[in-house]
Amino acid sequence: MQYVNVKMFLLIYCLFLSSIAFAKESTCYGTTSNGKLEGGEKLPSSGSNFVSYSTTAEIAGRTYVHSKVRNIIVASYQLLEAEAPESVYKYAETGFKEGGSFKPHKTHQNGLSVDFMVPVVNAEGQSVHLPTHYFNKLSYDIEFDAAGVYDKYRIDYEALAAHLVSLNKMAIAQGAGLWRVIFDPKLQPYLLSTKYGSYLKKHIKFSKKRSWVRHDEYYHVDFDILCKKI
């Protein structure tokens, strides 16, 4: 993987902006753990390098986010087509169209929280999607070992790091940012040892304490967008 050149980055971003210029922006209220959302937008089911974690969850309305978050995520995947062309990605739980309580999560209430399944490679070293089905609780029941290995799958730290970098860059381009990233602290050193490590250390705020769930099979991203008070 090589860093995409600036001209290509700007071209992708400008083309993307032109497609959303007249879209109405969502309004978020409160915080990720006590909030709501107006005008939430559904994430696309799939793209050339990404898929949703569950069609059933989509139908149940569990893949809505703030419109700006949607734009950031889609633009990020577009950027990754050039930055990490061999990698595929899968997003997971986001929130409801109007926000509010989103069980079993403690957050995801105002359209600014998104879970992403870790990108993985198989035994042959090919980028594949982590299996998502109801027997493994849509992948949330998967447990990786201390090195990031589960069954025949291994976490692709380079692809994961590339995704976080692209999310941050596209968020900044939208006048937003990443508030925090929750990922198993014991696995973070592998992430920070990638070629993107220096960028991540400088620009991404990782939660250093273990959350109420481990966050090894997925990484939780909270976006930094100004919300109104409830």
TORKOL-4160 file (C-alpha; in steps of 0.2 Angstrom, whole numbers, padded with zeros to 4 digits, m for minus):
230
<pt num="1" X="0000" Y="0000" Z="0000"/>
<pt num="2" X="0006" Y="0018" Z="m0004"/>
<pt num="3" X="0000" Y="0034" Z="0002"/>
<pt num="4" X="m0013" Y="0041" Z="m0011"/>
<pt num="5" X="m0006" Y="0057" Z="m0019"/>
<pt num="6" X="m0014" Y="0074" Z="m0014"/>
<pt num="7" X="m0021" Y="0077" Z="m0031"/>
<pt num="8" X="m0031" Y="0061" Z="m0032"/>
<pt num="9" X="m0037" Y="0064" Z="m0014"/>
<pt num="10" X="m0044" Y="0081" Z="m0018"/>
<pt num="11" X="m0052" Y="0075" Z="m0034"/>
<pt num="12" X="m0061" Y="0061" Z="m0025"/>
<pt num="13" X="m0066" Y="0073" Z="m0011"/>
<pt num="14" X="m0072" Y="0086" Z="m0024"/>
<pt num="15" X="m0082" Y="0074" Z="m0034"/>
<pt num="16" X="m0090" Y="0067" Z="m0018"/>
<pt num="17" X="m0095" Y="0085" Z="m0012"/>
<pt num="18" X="m0103" Y="0089" Z="m0028"/>
<pt num="19" X="m0115" Y="0074" Z="m0026"/>
<pt num="20" X="m0120" Y="0079" Z="m0008"/>
<pt num="21" X="m0121" Y="0098" Z="m0010"/>
<pt num="22" X="m0139" Y="0100" Z="m0009"/>
<pt num="23" X="m0143" Y="0087" Z="0004"/>
<pt num="24" X="m0151" Y="0092" Z="0020"/>
<pt num="25" X="m0140" Y="0090" Z="0035"/>
<pt num="26" X="m0145" Y="0080" Z="0051"/>
<pt num="27" X="m0147" Y="0088" Z="0068"/>
<pt num="28" X="m0140" Y="0079" Z="0083"/>
<pt num="29" X="m0144" Y="0083" Z="0101"/>
<pt num="30" X="m0135" Y="0079" Z="0118"/>
<pt num="31" X="m0122" Y="0066" Z="0119"/>
<pt num="32" X="m0118" Y="0049" Z="0112"/>
<pt num="33" X="m0124" Y="0041" Z="0128"/>
<pt num="34" X="m0139" Y="0053" Z="0131"/>
<pt num="35" X="m0145" Y="0060" Z="0115"/>
<pt num="36" X="m0156" Y="0060" Z="0099"/>
<pt num="37" X="m0156" Y="0063" Z="0081"/>
<pt num="38" X="m0166" Y="0072" Z="0068"/>
<pt num="39" X="m0165" Y="0067" Z="0049"/>
<pt num="40" X="m0153" Y="0053" Z="0051"/>
<pt num="41" X="m0147" Y="0045" Z="0035"/>
<pt num="42" X="m0145" Y="0026" Z="0032"/>
<pt num="43" X="m0128" Y="0020" Z="0027"/>
<pt num="44" X="m0127" Y="0012" Z="0010"/>
<pt num="45" X="m0128" Y="m0007" Z="0011"/>
<pt num="46" X="m0112" Y="m0010" Z="0001"/>
<pt num="47" X="m0099" Y="m0002" Z="m0010"/>
<pt num="48" X="m0085" Y="m0008" Z="m0021"/>
<pt num="49" X="m0074" Y="m0011" Z="m0005"/>
<pt num="50" X="m0087" Y="m0012" Z="0010"/>
<pt num="51" X="m0103" Y="m0021" Z="0016"/>
<pt num="52" X="m0115" Y="m0019" Z="0030"/>
<pt num="53" X="m0114" Y="m0032" Z="0044"/>
<pt num="54" X="m0133" Y="m0038" Z="0042"/>
<pt num="55" X="m0147" Y="m0035" Z="0030"/>
<pt num="56" X="m0159" Y="m0040" Z="0044"/>
<pt num="57" X="m0151" Y="m0026" Z="0055"/>
<pt num="58" X="m0153" Y="m0014" Z="0041"/>
<pt num="59" X="m0172" Y="m0018" Z="0039"/>
<pt num="60" X="m0173" Y="m0016" Z="0058"/>
<pt num="61" X="m0167" Y="0002" Z="0056"/>
<pt num="62" X="m0150" Y="0000" Z="0065"/>
<pt num="63" X="m0139" Y="0008" Z="0052"/>
<pt num="64" X="m0143" Y="0026" Z="0053"/>
<pt num="65" X="m0131" Y="0040" Z="0057"/>
<pt num="66" X="m0129" Y="0059" Z="0056"/>
<pt num="67" X="m0129" Y="0064" Z="0038"/>
<pt num="68" X="m0111" Y="0071" Z="0040"/>
<pt num="69" X="m0105" Y="0055" Z="0047"/>
<pt num="70" X="m0113" Y="0046" Z="0033"/>
<pt num="71" X="m0103" Y="0057" Z="0021"/>
<pt num="72" X="m0087" Y="0055" Z="0030"/>
<pt num="73" X="m0089" Y="0036" Z="0030"/>
<pt num="74" X="m0093" Y="0034" Z="0012"/>
<pt num="75" X="m0079" Y="0046" Z="0006"/>
<pt num="76" X="m0067" Y="0037" Z="0017"/>
<pt num="77" X="m0071" Y="0020" Z="0008"/>
<pt num="78" X="m0069" Y="0029" Z="m0008"/>
<pt num="79" X="m0052" Y="0036" Z="m0003"/>
<pt num="80" X="m0047" Y="0018" Z="0003"/>
<pt num="81" X="m0050" Y="0011" Z="m0015"/>
<pt num="82" X="m0034" Y="0020" Z="m0019"/>
<pt num="83" X="m0025" Y="0019" Z="m0003"/>
<pt num="84" X="m0029" Y="0001" Z="0001"/>
<pt num="85" X="m0035" Y="m0007" Z="m0015"/>
<pt num="86" X="m0034" Y="m0025" Z="m0009"/>
<pt num="87" X="m0043" Y="m0022" Z="0007"/>
<pt num="88" X="m0062" Y="m0025" Z="0010"/>
<pt num="89" X="m0071" Y="m0018" Z="0025"/>
<pt num="90" X="m0087" Y="m0020" Z="0035"/>
<pt num="91" X="m0097" Y="m0008" Z="0046"/>
<pt num="92" X="m0108" Y="m0014" Z="0060"/>
<pt num="93" X="m0120" Y="m0006" Z="0072"/>
<pt num="94" X="m0123" Y="0013" Z="0071"/>
<pt num="95" X="m0140" Y="0019" Z="0078"/>
<pt num="96" X="m0159" Y="0023" Z="0074"/>
<pt num="97" X="m0165" Y="0036" Z="0062"/>
<pt num="98" X="m0171" Y="0047" Z="0076"/>
<pt num="99" X="m0157" Y="0041" Z="0089"/>
<pt num="100" X="m0161" Y="0038" Z="0107"/>
<pt num="101" X="m0158" Y="0022" Z="0117"/>
<pt num="102" X="m0149" Y="0009" Z="0106"/>
<pt num="103" X="m0148" Y="m0008" Z="0116"/>
<pt num="104" X="m0137" Y="m0016" Z="0120"/>
<pt num="105" X="m0126" Y="m0002" Z="0118"/>
<pt num="106" X="m0123" Y="0012" Z="0131"/>
<pt num="107" X="m0120" Y="0025" Z="0117"/>
<pt num="108" X="m0125" Y="0026" Z="0099"/>
<pt num="109" X="m0139" Y="0038" Z="0103"/>
<pt num="110" X="m0136" Y="0054" Z="0093"/>
<pt num="111" X="m0130" Y="0048" Z="0076"/>
<pt num="112" X="m0111" Y="0050" Z="0080"/>
<pt num="113" X="m0106" Y="0033" Z="0085"/>
<pt num="114" X="m0101" Y="0019" Z="0073"/>
<pt num="115" X="m0095" Y="0001" Z="0075"/>
<pt num="116" X="m0083" Y="m0006" Z="0062"/>
<pt num="117" X="m0079" Y="m0024" Z="0061"/>
<pt num="118" X="m0060" Y="m0027" Z="0061"/>
<pt num="119" X="m0053" Y="m0030" Z="0043"/>
<pt num="120" X="m0045" Y="m0047" Z="0042"/>
<pt num="121" X="m0035" Y="m0058" Z="0031"/>
<pt num="122" X="m0037" Y="m0077" Z="0029"/>
<pt num="123" X="m0024" Y="m0091" Z="0030"/>
<pt num="124" X="m0019" Y="m0086" Z="0012"/>
<pt num="125" X="m0016" Y="m0068" Z="0017"/>
<pt num="126" X="m0031" Y="m0062" Z="0007"/>
<pt num="127" X="m0042" Y="m0048" Z="0013"/>
<pt num="128" X="m0059" Y="m0055" Z="0018"/>
<pt num="129" X="m0074" Y="m0050" Z="0028"/>
<pt num="130" X="m0076" Y="m0057" Z="0046"/>
<pt num="131" X="m0091" Y="m0069" Z="0046"/>
<pt num="132" X="m0107" Y="m0061" Z="0052"/>
<pt num="133" X="m0122" Y="m0072" Z="0057"/>
<pt num="134" X="m0133" Y="m0075" Z="0071"/>
<pt num="135" X="m0123" Y="m0090" Z="0078"/>
<pt num="136" X="m0109" Y="m0078" Z="0082"/>
<pt num="137" X="m0121" Y="m0063" Z="0087"/>
<pt num="138" X="m0117" Y="m0054" Z="0071"/>
<pt num="139" X="m0098" Y="m0056" Z="0074"/>
<pt num="140" X="m0099" Y="m0047" Z="0091"/>
<pt num="141" X="m0097" Y="m0064" Z="0100"/>
<pt num="142" X="m0080" Y="m0067" Z="0091"/>
<pt num="143" X="m0064" Y="m0067" Z="0103"/>
<pt num="144" X="m0047" Y="m0064" Z="0095"/>
<pt num="145" X="m0032" Y="m0070" Z="0105"/>
<pt num="146" X="m0018" Y="m0058" Z="0111"/>
<pt num="147" X="m0010" Y="m0057" Z="0094"/>
<pt num="148" X="m0026" Y="m0053" Z="0085"/>
<pt num="149" X="m0029" Y="m0071" Z="0078"/>
<pt num="150" X="m0046" Y="m0080" Z="0078"/>
<pt num="151" X="m0048" Y="m0097" Z="0069"/>
<pt num="152" X="m0041" Y="m0094" Z="0052"/>
<pt num="153" X="m0043" Y="m0076" Z="0053"/>
<pt num="154" X="m0030" Y="m0063" Z="0057"/>
<pt num="155" X="m0033" Y="m0044" Z="0060"/>
<pt num="156" X="m0026" Y="m0034" Z="0046"/>
<pt num="157" X="m0018" Y="m0020" Z="0056"/>
<pt num="158" X="m0012" Y="m0010" Z="0041"/>
<pt num="159" X="m0029" Y="m0010" Z="0033"/>
<pt num="160" X="m0037" Y="m0005" Z="0050"/>
<pt num="161" X="m0025" Y="0009" Z="0052"/>
<pt num="162" X="m0027" Y="0015" Z="0034"/>
<pt num="163" X="m0046" Y="0016" Z="0038"/>
<pt num="164" X="m0044" Y="0027" Z="0054"/>
<pt num="165" X="m0032" Y="0038" Z="0044"/>
<pt num="166" X="m0045" Y="0040" Z="0030"/>
<pt num="167" X="m0059" Y="0043" Z="0042"/>
<pt num="168" X="m0049" Y="0057" Z="0051"/>
<pt num="169" X="m0044" Y="0065" Z="0035"/>
<pt num="170" X="m0062" Y="0065" Z="0028"/>
<pt num="171" X="m0069" Y="0071" Z="0044"/>
<pt num="172" X="m0057" Y="0086" Z="0044"/>
<pt num="173" X="m0062" Y="0090" Z="0026"/>
<pt num="174" X="m0080" Y="0090" Z="0032"/>
<pt num="175" X="m0076" Y="0102" Z="0046"/>
<pt num="176" X="m0078" Y="0088" Z="0059"/>
<pt num="177" X="m0066" Y="0076" Z="0067"/>
<pt num="178" X="m0065" Y="0060" Z="0077"/>
<pt num="179" X="m0068" Y="0062" Z="0096"/>
<pt num="180" X="m0062" Y="0045" Z="0101"/>
<pt num="181" X="m0058" Y="0027" Z="0095"/>
<pt num="182" X="m0062" Y="0012" Z="0106"/>
<pt num="183" X="m0051" Y="m0003" Z="0102"/>
<pt num="184" X="m0044" Y="m0016" Z="0114"/>
<pt num="185" X="m0029" Y="m0007" Z="0123"/>
<pt num="186" X="m0019" Y="m0023" Z="0122"/>
<pt num="187" X="m0020" Y="m0024" Z="0103"/>
<pt num="188" X="m0017" Y="m0006" Z="0100"/>
<pt num="189" X="0002" Y="m0008" Z="0100"/>
<pt num="190" X="0000" Y="m0019" Z="0084"/>
<pt num="191" X="m0010" Y="m0005" Z="0076"/>
<pt num="192" X="0003" Y="0009" Z="0081"/>
<pt num="193" X="0017" Y="m0002" Z="0074"/>
<pt num="194" X="0010" Y="0000" Z="0056"/>
<pt num="195" X="0017" Y="0013" Z="0044"/>
<pt num="196" X="0002" Y="0024" Z="0049"/>
<pt num="197" X="0008" Y="0023" Z="0068"/>
<pt num="198" X="0015" Y="0041" Z="0069"/>
<pt num="199" X="m0001" Y="0048" Z="0061"/>
<pt num="200" X="m0012" Y="0039" Z="0073"/>
<pt num="201" X="m0002" Y="0044" Z="0088"/>
<pt num="202" X="m0003" Y="0062" Z="0083"/>
<pt num="203" X="m0021" Y="0063" Z="0077"/>
<pt num="204" X="m0031" Y="0050" Z="0084"/>
<pt num="205" X="m0037" Y="0049" Z="0102"/>
<pt num="206" X="m0038" Y="0031" Z="0108"/>
<pt num="207" X="m0047" Y="0025" Z="0124"/>
<pt num="208" X="m0033" Y="0018" Z="0135"/>
<pt num="209" X="m0045" Y="0009" Z="0147"/>
<pt num="210" X="m0053" Y="m0007" Z="0143"/>
<pt num="211" X="m0072" Y="m0004" Z="0140"/>
<pt num="212" X="m0086" Y="m0014" Z="0147"/>
<pt num="213" X="m0084" Y="m0026" Z="0132"/>
<pt num="214" X="m0067" Y="m0029" Z="0125"/>
<pt num="215" X="m0068" Y="m0021" Z="0108"/>
<pt num="216" X="m0056" Y="m0034" Z="0099"/>
<pt num="217" X="m0068" Y="m0039" Z="0085"/>
<pt num="218" X="m0073" Y="m0022" Z="0081"/>
<pt num="219" X="m0068" Y="m0004" Z="0084"/>
<pt num="220" X="m0080" Y="0010" Z="0090"/>
<pt num="221" X="m0078" Y="0027" Z="0083"/>
<pt num="222" X="m0086" Y="0043" Z="0090"/>
<pt num="223" X="m0086" Y="0057" Z="0078"/>
<pt num="224" X="m0084" Y="0075" Z="0084"/>
<pt num="225" X="m0098" Y="0086" Z="0077"/>
<pt num="226" X="m0107" Y="0100" Z="0086"/>
<pt num="227" X="m0124" Y="0095" Z="0093"/>
<pt num="228" X="m0138" Y="0105" Z="0101"/>
<pt num="229" X="m0143" Y="0103" Z="0119"/>
<pt num="230" X="m0158" Y="0092" Z="0123"/>
